[in-house]
Amino acid sequence: MRYLSFLRDNAPWLAAGVLLAFLSSFGQTFFISVFAGEIRAEFGLSHGAWGLIYTAGTGASALAMLYAGVLTDRFRARALGAAVLVLLAAACLFMAAVPALWALPVAIFLLRFAGQGMTSHIAMVAMARWFVATRGRALSTATMGFAAGEAFLPLMFVSALAFADWRALWIVAAALALAGIPALLALLRRERLPAAMAAESTATLGMGAAHWTRVAAFRHWLFWCMVPALLGPAAFNTAFFFQQVHIAEVKGWSHLELVALFPVYTGTSVVAMLLSGWALDRLGTARLMPWFQLPMVGAFLLLAVAPTPALALPGLFLMALTTGANSTLPNAFWAEFYGTRHLGAIKAMAAAVMVLGSAIGPGVTGTLIDAGIGIETQFVGIAAYFVAASACMAFGILRAAPSLPPRPA
């Protein structure tokens, strides 16, 4: 009942977060990779070449995020979100019309920057800033937009590829992005003022009872302890979805058999989101963050050996546990440890690291595939990476936690 009251009392702002998170799907890897087979065939690309193009476009978007991400500290989500959705629609149309190989990295850059980068950034910064005592519930609610996109869009568009040209489907994506603009403007007619809220609430101070600037956060050792954990899910979740066509081929499954598992994966991630949001409001990020990536170790080990789609489900279940928690915990972490006055700038820096990770994953896995190192062998190495990243994150957070101000009641 308490959660239902929370939803009712905050419905317009939460719905705006869900909407932005959902529309960011058109720049997310799980959606772009639906068309990987068609794109590679049309432009004559190997796995490695396609992966490097994706890495170049995504890497450029990570750099752009460092500069554009700070706009969330200066403009309301209503205006900035509408502008970014126009850019996202234009990016979809550019992908639909991409004339030659040289333009493909530009299309990837625009999609990744507008979709995965700015649209999701606006949604998560708004939730972390507008809500304090209920920040976990707000983040977990808004991230259900990501979950809905993951669950339904790949299945719908893979099915549509059977009778529609892949370029035409990108026009459909552009239309959906544009359709979101009037809905966003209507939901945020009475938008909360982020700067005022940040200034008024001492509960949003960070370590040492201070509001940290981006430069100070960048120079602080905790940020660098977090970098491997920021890179990991971004790089290797992205690599999994990016290589979905290749994984299905290696396993001897049809592509549709593999994407049919995604709704189960997404349903689990939704449960994990809600549980992590509930736990976050009660325990804080310091107690939860050090451990939440450990399920990824089991996930990639199981996916490495799974011979059938049914036996891949436990691996996807474990991956979903971390994916769901990853949608809420890191977003709250920056507000809790570094304060909210400069949250947009600090989170833009973290988002740039994550976008960089999503650039690295496809490039590395594609290059290794071309070099003869199979994707299943790579999954074992990825599991080892998450062991090391979790250890580094745990060291940093447990050392920094004593300097946090008291949590709000």
C-alpha positions as CSV (number, residue, x, y, z in Angstrom):
1,M,0.0,0.0,0.0
2,R,2.8,2.4,0.8
3,Y,4.4,1.9,-2.6
4,L,1.0,2.4,-4.3
5,S,0.6,5.7,-2.4
6,F,4.0,6.7,-3.6
7,L,3.1,5.9,-7.2
8,R,-0.2,7.9,-6.9
9,D,1.4,10.9,-5.2
10,N,4.2,11.1,-7.7
11,A,2.7,9.7,-10.9
12,P,3.5,12.5,-13.4
13,W,7.2,12.7,-12.5
14,L,7.7,8.9,-12.3
15,A,5.8,8.4,-15.6
16,A,8.1,10.9,-17.2
17,G,11.1,8.9,-16.0
18,V,9.6,5.7,-17.3
19,L,8.9,7.3,-20.6
20,L,12.4,8.6,-21.1
21,A,13.9,5.3,-20.1
22,F,11.7,3.4,-22.5
23,L,12.5,5.8,-25.4
24,S,16.2,5.5,-24.8
25,S,15.8,1.9,-26.1
26,F,16.3,3.2,-29.7
27,G,19.9,4.0,-28.9
28,Q,20.6,0.9,-26.7
29,T,22.6,-2.0,-27.9
30,F,19.8,-4.6,-27.4
31,F,17.8,-2.7,-30.0
32,I,20.5,-1.7,-32.5
33,S,21.8,-5.3,-32.5
34,V,18.5,-6.6,-33.7
35,F,19.6,-5.3,-37.1
36,A,23.2,-6.5,-36.9
37,G,22.8,-9.3,-39.4
38,E,21.2,-6.9,-42.0
39,I,23.7,-4.2,-41.4
40,R,26.7,-6.5,-41.7
41,A,25.3,-8.1,-44.9
42,E,24.5,-4.8,-46.6
43,F,27.9,-3.3,-45.9
44,G,30.0,-6.5,-46.1
45,L,31.3,-6.3,-42.6
46,S,33.0,-9.0,-40.5
47,H,32.2,-9.3,-36.8
48,G,35.3,-7.4,-35.9
49,A,34.7,-4.6,-38.4
50,W,31.1,-4.1,-37.2
51,G,32.3,-4.2,-33.6
52,L,35.0,-1.6,-34.3
53,I,32.5,0.7,-36.0
54,Y,30.2,0.4,-33.0
55,T,33.1,1.1,-30.7
56,A,34.1,4.2,-32.6
57,G,30.6,5.6,-32.7
58,T,29.9,4.8,-29.0
59,G,33.4,6.0,-27.9
60,A,32.7,9.4,-29.5
61,S,29.3,9.5,-27.7
62,A,31.1,8.9,-24.4
63,L,33.3,12.0,-25.1
64,A,30.3,14.0,-26.0
65,M,28.5,13.0,-22.8
66,L,31.3,14.7,-20.7
67,Y,30.2,18.0,-22.1
68,A,26.5,17.6,-22.8
69,G,25.7,15.8,-19.5
70,V,26.2,18.9,-17.5
71,L,23.1,20.4,-19.2
72,T,20.9,18.6,-16.7
73,D,22.3,21.0,-14.0
74,R,21.2,24.0,-16.1
75,F,17.9,23.1,-17.8
76,R,14.7,21.5,-16.8
77,A,14.0,17.9,-17.8
78,R,10.9,19.0,-19.7
79,A,12.8,21.2,-22.1
80,L,16.0,19.2,-22.4
81,G,14.1,15.9,-22.7
82,A,12.0,17.2,-25.6
83,A,15.1,18.5,-27.4
84,V,17.0,15.3,-27.0
85,L,14.0,13.2,-28.3
86,V,14.0,15.4,-31.4
87,L,17.7,14.5,-31.8
88,L,17.0,10.8,-31.2
89,A,14.3,10.8,-33.9
90,A,16.7,12.4,-36.3
91,A,19.3,9.8,-35.5
92,C,16.8,7.0,-36.2
93,L,16.0,8.6,-39.6
94,F,19.7,9.0,-40.4
95,M,20.1,5.2,-39.7
96,A,17.2,4.5,-42.0
97,A,18.8,6.5,-44.8
98,V,22.5,5.7,-44.1
99,P,23.9,5.9,-47.6
100,A,27.3,4.2,-47.3
101,L,29.8,2.7,-45.0
102,W,31.4,6.0,-44.1
103,A,28.2,7.2,-42.6
104,L,27.6,4.2,-40.4
105,P,29.8,5.4,-37.5
106,V,28.0,8.7,-37.6
107,A,24.7,7.0,-37.3
108,I,25.9,4.9,-34.4
109,F,27.3,8.0,-32.7
110,L,24.0,9.8,-33.0
111,L,21.9,6.9,-31.7
112,R,24.2,6.1,-28.8
113,F,24.6,9.8,-27.8
114,A,20.9,10.7,-28.0
115,G,19.5,7.4,-26.8
116,Q,21.7,5.5,-24.5
117,G,23.5,8.7,-23.4
118,M,21.3,11.7,-23.0
119,T,17.8,10.3,-22.8
120,S,18.6,7.8,-20.1
121,H,20.9,10.4,-18.4
122,I,18.1,12.9,-18.1
123,A,15.7,10.3,-16.7
124,M,18.1,9.0,-14.0
125,V,19.4,12.4,-12.9
126,A,15.8,13.7,-12.6
127,M,14.9,10.7,-10.4
128,A,18.0,11.0,-8.2
129,R,17.5,14.7,-7.8
130,W,13.8,15.0,-7.4
131,F,13.6,12.3,-4.7
132,V,15.7,12.0,-1.5
133,A,14.2,9.6,1.1
134,T,12.4,7.6,-1.6
135,R,15.2,7.8,-4.2
136,G,15.5,4.0,-4.5
137,R,11.8,3.6,-5.2
138,A,11.9,6.4,-7.7
139,L,14.9,5.0,-9.6
140,S,13.6,1.5,-9.6
141,T,10.2,2.7,-10.9
142,A,11.7,4.8,-13.7
143,T,14.0,2.0,-14.8
144,M,11.0,-0.1,-15.6
145,G,11.1,1.8,-18.8
146,F,14.4,0.2,-19.7
147,A,12.9,-3.2,-18.8
148,A,9.9,-2.7,-21.0
149,G,12.1,-1.8,-23.9
150,E,14.3,-4.8,-23.4
151,A,11.4,-7.2,-23.1
152,F,9.2,-6.2,-26.0
153,L,11.1,-4.1,-28.6
154,P,13.6,-6.8,-29.7
155,L,10.8,-9.4,-30.0
156,M,8.6,-7.1,-31.9
157,F,11.2,-5.8,-34.3
158,V,12.8,-9.2,-35.0
159,S,9.4,-10.5,-35.9
160,A,8.8,-7.5,-38.1
161,L,12.0,-8.1,-40.0
162,A,10.3,-11.2,-41.5
163,F,8.1,-8.9,-43.6
164,A,9.6,-5.4,-43.5
165,D,12.8,-3.8,-44.6
166,W,15.2,-3.0,-41.8
167,R,15.5,0.6,-42.9
168,A,11.7,1.1,-42.8
169,L,11.7,-0.2,-39.2
170,W,14.1,2.7,-38.2
171,I,11.5,5.1,-39.5
172,V,8.9,3.5,-37.1
173,A,11.4,4.0,-34.3
174,A,11.7,7.7,-35.2
175,A,8.0,8.1,-35.2
176,L,7.8,6.5,-31.7
177,A,10.5,8.9,-30.4
178,L,8.6,11.9,-31.7
179,A,5.3,10.6,-30.3
180,G,6.9,10.7,-26.8
181,I,7.5,14.5,-26.9
182,P,3.9,15.7,-26.3
183,A,3.5,13.0,-23.6
184,L,6.6,14.2,-21.8
185,L,5.5,17.9,-22.0
186,A,2.1,17.0,-20.6
187,L,3.5,14.9,-17.7
188,L,6.0,17.7,-16.7
189,R,3.6,20.6,-16.8
190,R,4.4,21.1,-13.1
191,E,8.1,20.1,-13.0
192,R,10.0,20.1,-9.8
193,L,12.9,22.5,-9.7
194,P,16.1,20.5,-9.3
195,A,18.4,23.3,-8.3
196,A,16.0,24.5,-5.6
197,M,15.6,21.1,-4.1
198,A,19.4,20.5,-4.1
199,A,20.0,23.8,-2.4
200,E,17.3,23.3,0.3
201,S,18.0,19.8,1.4
202,T,21.0,19.1,3.7
203,A,20.1,15.4,3.3
204,T,21.7,15.5,-0.2
205,L,25.2,16.3,1.0
206,G,27.9,13.9,0.1
207,M,31.0,12.6,1.9
208,G,32.4,15.0,4.5
209,A,29.0,16.9,4.5
210,A,29.9,18.6,1.2
211,H,28.5,19.0,-2.3
212,W,31.3,17.7,-4.5
213,T,32.2,19.3,-7.8
214,R,33.0,17.1,-10.8
215,V,36.7,18.1,-10.6
216,A,36.9,17.1,-6.9
217,A,35.1,13.8,-7.6
218,F,37.4,13.0,-10.5
219,R,40.5,13.6,-8.3
220,H,39.1,11.5,-5.4
221,W,40.4,7.9,-5.1
222,L,36.9,6.4,-4.7
223,F,35.9,7.4,-8.2
224,W,38.8,5.3,-9.6
225,C,37.9,2.4,-7.4
226,M,34.5,2.5,-9.1
227,V,35.7,2.7,-12.7
228,P,36.1,-1.1,-13.2
229,A,32.6,-1.7,-11.8
230,L,31.2,1.1,-14.1
231,L,32.9,-0.4,-17.1
232,G,31.9,-4.1,-16.5
233,P,28.1,-4.3,-16.9
234,A,28.2,-1.6,-19.7
235,A,30.9,-3.5,-21.6
236,F,29.8,-7.1,-21.2
237,N,26.0,-6.8,-21.0
238,T,26.4,-4.7,-24.2
239,A,28.7,-7.4,-25.7
240,F,26.1,-10.1,-25.0
241,F,23.3,-8.3,-26.7
242,F,25.5,-6.9,-29.4
243,Q,26.7,-10.5,-30.3
244,Q,23.2,-12.0,-30.0
245,V,23.1,-13.1,-33.6
246,H,26.6,-14.6,-33.4
247,I,25.8,-16.3,-30.0
248,A,22.7,-17.9,-31.5
249,E,24.8,-19.2,-34.5
250,V,27.6,-20.6,-32.3
251,K,25.0,-22.3,-30.0
252,G,23.0,-23.7,-33.0
253,W,19.9,-21.8,-31.9
254,S,17.7,-19.6,-34.1
255,H,17.8,-15.9,-33.4
256,L,14.2,-15.9,-32.4
257,E,14.8,-18.6,-29.9
258,L,17.3,-16.5,-28.2
259,V,15.3,-13.2,-28.1
260,A,12.3,-15.2,-26.9
261,L,14.3,-15.5,-23.6
262,F,14.6,-11.8,-23.2
263,P,11.2,-11.2,-21.6
264,V,12.1,-13.7,-18.9
265,Y,15.4,-11.9,-18.4
266,T,13.6,-8.6,-18.3
267,G,11.0,-9.8,-15.8
268,T,13.7,-10.9,-13.5
269,S,15.5,-7.6,-13.8
270,V,12.3,-5.8,-13.0
271,V,12.0,-7.7,-9.8
272,A,15.6,-7.0,-9.0
273,M,15.1,-3.3,-9.7
274,L,12.2,-3.1,-7.3
275,L,13.9,-5.1,-4.6
276,S,17.1,-3.1,-4.9
277,G,15.1,0.2,-4.8
278,W,13.3,-1.1,-1.6
279,A,16.6,-2.2,-0.1
280,L,18.3,1.1,-1.1
281,D,15.9,3.2,0.8
282,R,16.4,1.2,3.9
283,L,20.1,0.3,3.8
284,G,21.8,2.8,1.5
285,T,24.3,2.2,-1.3
286,A,27.3,1.6,1.0
287,R,25.9,-1.7,2.2
288,L,24.6,-2.9,-1.2
289,M,27.1,-1.7,-3.9
290,P,30.1,-3.9,-3.1
291,W,28.2,-7.2,-3.8
292,F,25.7,-6.6,-6.5
293,Q,27.9,-7.5,-9.5
294,L,28.8,-11.0,-8.2
295,P,25.9,-12.7,-9.9
296,M,27.6,-11.8,-13.2
297,V,30.3,-14.3,-12.4
298,G,27.9,-17.2,-12.4
299,A,25.9,-15.7,-15.3
300,F,28.8,-15.8,-17.8
301,L,30.1,-19.1,-16.6
302,L,26.7,-20.7,-17.2
303,L,26.2,-19.0,-20.6
304,A,29.6,-20.3,-21.6
305,V,28.5,-23.9,-21.2
306,A,24.7,-23.8,-21.9
307,P,23.9,-26.2,-24.8
308,T,20.2,-25.2,-25.2
309,P,18.2,-22.0,-24.7
310,A,16.4,-23.6,-21.7
311,L,19.7,-24.2,-20.0
312,A,20.8,-20.6,-20.7
313,L,17.9,-19.3,-18.6
314,P,19.8,-19.7,-15.2
315,G,22.6,-17.6,-16.7
316,L,20.2,-14.9,-17.9
317,F,18.5,-15.0,-14.5
318,L,21.8,-14.2,-12.7
319,M,22.7,-11.6,-15.3
320,A,19.3,-10.0,-14.7
321,L,19.8,-9.7,-11.0
322,T,22.8,-7.5,-11.5
323,T,21.2,-5.7,-14.4
324,G,18.2,-4.7,-12.3
325,A,20.3,-3.6,-9.4
326,N,22.6,-1.7,-11.7
327,S,19.7,0.4,-12.9
328,T,19.2,1.8,-9.4
329,L,22.2,1.4,-7.1
330,P,24.9,3.3,-9.1
331,N,22.5,6.2,-9.9
332,A,21.8,6.6,-6.2
333,F,25.5,6.1,-5.3
334,W,26.6,9.4,-6.9
335,A,24.0,11.4,-5.1
336,E,24.7,9.7,-1.8
337,F,28.5,9.9,-1.8
338,Y,29.0,13.1,-3.8
339,G,25.8,15.2,-3.1
340,T,23.3,16.6,-5.5
341,R,24.2,20.2,-6.3
342,H,26.5,19.1,-9.1
343,L,24.9,15.7,-9.7
344,G,24.4,16.2,-13.4
345,A,28.0,17.0,-14.0
346,I,29.3,14.1,-11.9
347,K,26.9,11.6,-13.2
348,A,27.7,12.7,-16.8
349,M,31.3,11.7,-16.0
350,A,30.2,8.4,-14.7
351,A,27.9,8.0,-17.7
352,A,30.8,8.7,-20.0
353,V,32.7,5.8,-18.4
354,M,29.7,3.5,-18.8
355,V,29.2,4.6,-22.5
356,L,32.9,4.0,-23.0
357,G,32.5,0.5,-21.6
358,S,29.6,-0.1,-24.0
359,A,32.0,0.9,-26.8
360,I,34.8,-1.4,-25.6
361,G,32.7,-4.6,-25.2
362,P,31.5,-5.0,-28.8
363,G,34.9,-4.0,-30.2
364,V,36.9,-6.4,-28.0
365,T,34.6,-9.3,-28.5
366,G,34.3,-8.8,-32.2
367,T,38.0,-8.6,-32.6
368,L,38.6,-11.7,-30.5
369,I,36.0,-13.6,-32.6
370,D,37.9,-12.7,-35.8
371,A,41.1,-13.8,-34.1
372,G,39.6,-17.2,-33.4
373,I,38.9,-16.8,-29.7
374,G,35.3,-18.1,-29.4
375,I,32.6,-16.2,-27.6
376,E,32.1,-19.0,-25.0
377,T,35.8,-18.8,-24.1
378,Q,35.5,-15.1,-23.8
379,F,32.6,-15.5,-21.3
380,V,34.9,-17.3,-18.9
381,G,37.3,-14.4,-19.0
382,I,34.5,-12.0,-18.4
383,A,33.5,-13.9,-15.3
384,A,37.0,-13.4,-13.9
385,Y,36.8,-9.7,-14.7
386,F,33.7,-9.3,-12.5
387,V,35.5,-11.0,-9.6
388,A,38.3,-8.4,-9.8
389,A,35.9,-5.4,-10.3
390,S,33.8,-6.4,-7.3
391,A,36.8,-6.6,-5.1
392,C,38.0,-3.2,-6.1
393,M,34.6,-1.6,-5.6
394,A,34.2,-3.3,-2.2
395,F,37.5,-1.9,-1.0
396,G,36.7,1.6,-2.1
397,I,33.2,1.9,-0.7
398,L,33.9,0.2,2.6
399,R,36.8,2.6,3.1
400,A,34.8,5.7,2.2
401,A,31.5,4.9,3.9
402,P,32.4,6.2,7.4
403,S,32.6,9.8,5.9
404,L,29.0,9.8,4.8
405,P,26.5,12.1,6.6
406,P,23.6,10.5,8.5
407,R,20.9,9.1,6.2
408,P,17.5,10.9,6.0
409,A,14.8,9.3,8.1
